[in-house]
């Protein structure tokens, strides 16, 4: 399918049809166009019509009508649709990945991985959805039977962010559809085109009209409709903790079902018995993947004093070799940041660290010359001798900045690593099984990578502790998030 030549003037997908949205000001047909820019050079990637709150309400109505049909379909029939979606994603991975890189800026090889990850979610939940088992509970009184069954919650809003717009959307939509829910999706404004492209592919598998919808529009308008519309029974959201708090406050009015994957401030702890080469490679990957623009990116690096100099020297050497460039170039390892606001925060954190005594080991600046002049490119940066009160250690940088500090004992580093409101993920490097268990169990985070820089997987639960979220995605828990539990007591 020629997706690359269909990036202009894209419409909303509601009730199985592509429609031009209503005007935000008049409520009549004729929504305005939003132009998506490539963060590598500022060029236009494509455009889409901006929807209104009324469009979102129409999509919810469509999903509500479709729910009555979709929930009654056998789980195996729903699974076949999901398998078809996975297949068509993989068949068109070249175009999907290219659109993703043009919108987001990430290296093309990472975009290939994201498309494959999105397909994997649909594949896995196609099968997991056929295993929504209930149970029969032994009665306490003669002549009774107790049945426990699982049923889909209903219309679900899936809201994915710009940093992983395909895989995080699939992580929500796939289990929702497998469970028997219908879906209304909103993609982030900066990366809506790849989601639109994915929807054009999904259209080819002939889902019943209204089962899967895509709306655009101002985030506040769309989210308020999701929250206040009683037909929308569930919201699955990935984004900032600040927005998550607001969704919880407003959602309380209707006791809205929520799954929230929010901000992170992931620590990486390198113990002195770690394989230094393994640790350097792992921290490098978990820090600079997607340009550090990830909720599970390493934000704080703690290295035990005995090996701090050795680790830092090797790490800095590796960071200096990172190839920065346009994500479409096959040798690029670090693309541009998503926007100027992200660059400004990156520079602010560096300046704050230097002011408070941190030492720049490499990088530290925005790149403004030659092919980089029109893009949001920054140097991959390492700062040593950082302190816990620096911005880069207590605020999510969301960029390619790696701050390194030292520690002496396991108890000390656990206390420091846990001294935050966030608890999404954490990483530790050690060859001691005892240390791995002690630190892994003590760290307050939903996912722990032990000598592993890619701990997230479709088959295991993912989510945060403390103010990093509510509920779990992926694994069996990811399906359960879209199911209600019903008890049926029967006298026979």
ABEGO torsion letter per residue (X at the ends): XBAAAAABGBBBBBGGBBBBBBBAAAGBBGBBBBBBBBAAAGBBAEBBBBBBAAAAAAAAAAAAAAAAAAAABBAAAAAAAAAAAAAAAAAAAAAAAAAAAAAAGBBAAAAAAAAAAAAAAAAAAAAAAAABBBBBBBBABBGBBBBBBBBBAEBBBBBBBAABAAAAAAAAAAAAAAAGBBBBBBBBAAAAAAAAAAAAAAAAAGBBBGABBBBBEBAAAAAAAAAABAABABBBBBEBAAAAAAAAAAAAAAGBBBBBBBBBBBBBBBBAABBAAAAAAAAAAAAABGGGBBAABBABBBBBAAAAAAAAAAAAAAAAABBBEBAABAABABBBBABAAAAAAAAAAAAAAAAAGBBBABEGBBBABEAAAABBBBBBBBBBGBBAABAAAABBAGBBBBBBBBBABAAAAAAAAABBABBABBBBBBABAAAAAAAAAABBBABBBBGBABABBAABBBEBBEAAEBEBBEEAAAAAAABBBBBBBBBX
